[in-house]
């Protein structure tokens, strides 16, 4: 009877997914922290720094769907291993870009734009592949929310650690050395990921029959219903498209924090860099907690009200509350009240993230990597759009308007959820 014991390999796989998320955000959020020091060293302006932020967002958005298709074709094990090695190389190369004493500003700016575009492109598959692939394949139907939320915890902790650590490294050794010192963490991920992770439970030697049966209950085997061109079906699916547009609106506010919060605290609110680093870390830690809470609530509400209503009302409530706190933080005259409200706004925004991914996987079935690739394309076009819009609005109308403008996007995103049905599988609709 020992063969019927439910093994727990899926939770170890999830721990490695969290580690991958941690490393991914650590190596890609570094520029939002070192940006000020890099500007002083290279002679770049705020607008030019915005171009560099947008280059990352452009690469990240453009390669979401191709990344999902590659993950569906080659599997998470091989793809994430290769990408992690590339992350380490690109991080090191960024630290080796010469200053304006050796190159002119155009050459420095162009190099940084190309490198950040490549960082974005190679980071883009991480969530379609691990969420739409690894988590969807390794956890039972209807139990995806908590793993998704814990993945947000991993990425948030990566960003939380990066802020104070990078500030300390920059102060001690300079921004170039900070990148060179932290680059090898991606190589550790590549080694561990290749050693332990498998694409499907059936391929892992430590998975027992009971765990296999638990995971596969209520869904076809991996070999069933393999349809070429599934990305075309996803692009044409009404619910996936509505999810994608709504995710654009939600992620506009995410990127507002991701790209500009540290800069906003230092240059607008006049906090010291160490203090601003702690506030940014607090924001990410709060997001780590609320991301996991959002996943837990998502699973509970799906079990109680189903994929259609359970996911919908959690997302709508979170988006509307995010907007209220965002506007409050933008308009208050107290800098500490502003920081508190803005951190709460970010935290509540992360409650809404698991519902998007769970809904996309519920609609997509075995094509989760493809559908979440479409979803995250729209979500991260917001990063490119916001990278251009936020500094422009701040320069013309002020930072209060630039920050508060996110509430309009959140309202639109909440309204769209009224028309989304996560209980309609896309291949059944096609049939």
N, C-alpha and C positions, 0 to 999 in steps of 0.2 A: 504493500500500500504506500510505500514511500514515494513511488512515482507520481502519486496523486497530490503530494504536497505542493501548495502554491508557492513557487519560487518568486523572488522579488527582483529579478534582473532588470525589469522595466524601470525601477526606481534608481538603479545605478546608471542606466542609460540616461534617465532624466537628469541626474546629477552632472553627467558629462555634457548634456545639452546646456545646462546652466553655466558650466565652465566655459563652453564655447561662446555663449552669449556674453559672459563676463569679459572674456578676452576681446571679442569683437568690439564691444563698446569702449573698452580701455584703449585699444589702438586707434579708434576712429573719433573719439571725443577729445583727443589730446589737443587738437588745434584750437578748440574753443577756449582752452585754458592758457595755452602758450601763445595765443594770437597776439596779445599785447606786446610781449617781449620780442616776438618775431617781427612785428611792425617796427619797433624801435631799431632793431638790428638791420633790417632790410630796407627801411625807408618807405614801406607801403602805407597806404591810407586806409581809412575805414571802408571806403567804397571798394577798394581793391581787395581788402580782406573779405568783403561780402562776395566778390567774384570767386574767391578761393572756396568759401563755404558753399557757394552755389555749384561749383565744379564737383565737389563731393556729392552733393544732392543729385546732380544731373547723372553722374555715373551710377549712383545707387538706384535711382528711379528707372533709368533706361534698361538696366540689366536684371530687374526683378523677374520679369516673365522669362527671358532666356535662362536665367539662373534656375527658376523653377522647372523649366523643361529639361535642363541639364541634370538637375537633381533627380527628376523622374526617370531619366535615361540611364544615368550612371550610379545613382544611389548616393545617400548622404555620407557613407563611410569614405568613399574615394574622393568625392568632391570637396568636403570640408577639410580633409587632410591637405590636399593640394592648395586650397585657398589660404589656409593658416600659414603655410610656408611663404606664400606671396605677401601676406600681411606683414610678416617680419621684415622681408626685403624692402617693401615700400616705406615702412616706418623708418628704417635705417637710412634709406636714400633721401627722405625728407630732411633728416638731420644733417645731411651732407651737402645740401644746396648752398652754394657760395653766397656771401653777402654782396652788397653793392660796391664794395671796394674792389672786388674781382670781376663781377658781372654788372651790367647795367640793370636798371629797375625792370625793364621789359623782359629781359631774360630770366631774372629771378621770379617775377610774377608768372611768366609762362611756364616755367619749370614746376612751380608750386601748383598751378592750376592743373597741369597734366598729371602730376603725382596724386593730387587729391581726387581727380576724376577716376584714376585707376584704383585708389583706395575705396572709393564708392562702388565702382564696378565689381571689385572682388569681394566686398562685404555684402553686396546685394542678395546673394543666394542664401545667406545664413538663416533667415527666418522662414522663407518659403520651404527650404529644404528640411530644417530641423522641426518646424512647427507643422507644416503641411505634410511632411514626410515622416520624420522620426517619431514625433509625438503622436501623430494620427495613426501610425502603424503599430506603435508599442502600447497604446492605452485603449481601453474598451470604449465602444461607442457611448456617447453621453457623459464621458468622464474626461473630456479633453480640457475643460476650463481650468482646473487647478494646475495641471502641468503648464498650460499656456501662461497662467498668472505667475507661476514660479519662474518661468523663463524671463518674464519681465523683471522679476526680482534679480535674476542673474545679471541682466543687462544694466539695471539701475545701480546695482552694487559696483559693477565695473566702472560706471561713470562716477559714482560716489567716491571710490578709491582714487580714481585718476585725478580729481580736482586737487585735493590737498597734497597728494604725492607728487604730482607734476609741479605744483607751485613750489614745493620744497626743493625738488631737483633743479628747477629753473633758477631758484635763488642760490643754490649751492654750486651748480655746475654749468648753468646756461641752458637755453632751450634745445640746442643741438645735442648736447650730451644727454639730456633728459630723454630724448627720443631713442638714442642709441642704447641707453641702459635698459629701456623698457621693451625694445623690439623682440628680444628672445622669448618673451612669454608666449608668443604665438607659436614658436617652434615646440614648446612643451605641449601645447594643445594638439598640434599635429601628431606628435608621437603617441600620446595617450589615446587620442581619438581612433587612430588606425589600429592600435593594439586591441581595444575592447569593443568598439561599437560594431554592430551589424545592422543591415538595412531592415530586416524582418526578424521577428522573434524565432521563426522556424530555423533560421540560420545560426542562432547563437547556441553554443554547446551547453550553456548552463540553464537554459529555459526548460522547465519541466512541463509535462503534459497538462497539468491543471492551470498553470499560468498561460500556456498557449491557448487552451480552450476559453479561458476568461477573456483574453484579448480579442480572439477571433469571433466571439459570439455576436451574431446579428449583422455580419458583413461577409461579402464574398472573399475567397482566398486571393492572395496577391496576383495569381496568374489569371484570374477570371476577368472578363470584360475589359481586356486591354485594347483600348481604342486609339488608333493613330489620329493625330490632329485634335486631341482633346483641348488644346489651348484655344482652338477656334470656337469650340462649344462654350468654353468659359467666357470668352470675349463677347459672345452673342447672348449670354444668359442675363436676363433682366435683373435677377436678384444679386448676382455677382457684380454687375455694373453699378447698381444702386449702392451696394456695400462699398465699392471702390470710391465712388464720389463722396459718400459720407465719411469714409476714412481719410480722404484728402482734407476735408474740413477739420476733422479731429487732429490730424497730424500737423496742420498749419500751426496750431497752438503748441504741439509737442516740439516742433522745430524752432518756434519762438524761444522756448526755454533752452533747447539743446544748443543752439548757435549763439544766442545773444544774452542769456541771463547773467553770466559772469561779467561780460563786457558792460551790461546795463548797471550792475551793482558797482563796478569800479569807476566807470567813466560818467555815469549819470547820477547815481546815488552817492558817489564819493566814498565808498568803503575802501579800506586797504585790501591788498590782494590776499593776504592770509585770511582775513575775516570773510571776504567774498568767497574764498575757496571753501570755508566751513559752511557758509550758507548754501552754496551749490551742492555740497555733499549732503546737507540736511534735506534738500529738495529731492535728491536721488534716493536717499534712504527711505524717505516717505513714499516715493514712487515704488520702491521695492516692496514695501509693506502693502500698499493699496493695490498693486498689480496682482499679488498673491490673493488678496482679499477679493478682488474682482473675479479671479478665476474660480475661487471657492463659491462665491455667490452665483456665478454663472451656472455651475454644475447643479447647485441646489435649485435654482429657478427653472432650469431645464427639466429636472426631474419632477417639479411640481406643476409647471405650466406648459412644458413642451418647448421644442426648438423655436417655434414662432413667437409666442408671447413672452416666454421667460427671458430670452436674450434681448428682445426688443425693449422692454421696459427698464432693464438694467442700463442699457446703453443710453436711452433717452434721458433718464434721470441724471446719470453721470455727466453727460455733455452739458445739460442746462446748469447744473451746479458749478461745473468748471467755469462757465461763462460769468456767473454771478461773482465768484471769487476773483476772477481775472480782472473784471471791471473795477471791483473794489480795491484791489491792489494797485491798479493803475492810477486811480484818481485821489487816493488818500494822500495827505500831506506828511504823515508820519512815516519815516523811512523804515522803521522796524515793523510797524503795522503792514506796510506795503510788502516787505519781505515775507512776513507771516502769511498774508493772504495769497501772495503769488505762489508760495510753496504749497499751500493747501490746494490752490487751483491746479497745479501740476499733479499733485497726489490724486485728486479726484478724477482728473483726466485719465489717469492710468487704470482706474476702475473700468473704464469703457473699452480698454484695449482687448482683453480676452474675448468679449462678445463678438467682435469683428472676426477674429480668427476662427472661433468655434463655428460661427455662422457660415463662413466660407467653406470650411471642411465638411460641415453637414450638407451643404448644397453640392459639393464636388465629389464626395465619396472617395474612391481610390485615386482620384486625381487632385488630391489636396495640394501637392507642390505647385501644380499649374494654376489652380484657382487662387491660392494665396500669393502666387507670383503676380497675378493680375491685381489682386487687392493691394499688395504692397507697392506696386508701381504707382497707383493713384495716390497712396498715402505718402509716398516720398517725392512725387512731383511737387507736393506742397513744400518740401524743403528747398527745392530749386526756386519755386515761386516766392516763398517767404524770404529766401536769402537776398533776392532783389528788392522785394516790396518793403520789407521792414526798415532797412536803412533809408530808403527813399521817403517813406512816410515820416520817419523820425526827423529827417532833414527838413522836410517841408511843413509838417504839422506838429512836430514834437513827439517825444517818446511816450507821453501819456496816450495819445491817439494811436501810436504804433502798437502799443501793448494792448489797449482796450479793443482794437479792431478785431482781435481774435474771437471775441464774443459773437460777432456776426457769423463767422464761419461755423461756430459751434451750434448756433441756432439752426442754420441750414442743415447741418449734419443730423441734428436731432429730428427735424421734420422728415427727412428722407427715411428714417427708420420706420415711420408709420406705413411705408409701402414695401418694406422688405419682408420676405417670407423665407426663413431658414429651414422650413419643413418641406421644401420642394426640391428633391434631388435633380440636378441639371440634366443627367442622362435620361431620367424618366420623363422630364419635360420634352426633351428632344424626340423621344419615342412617341 
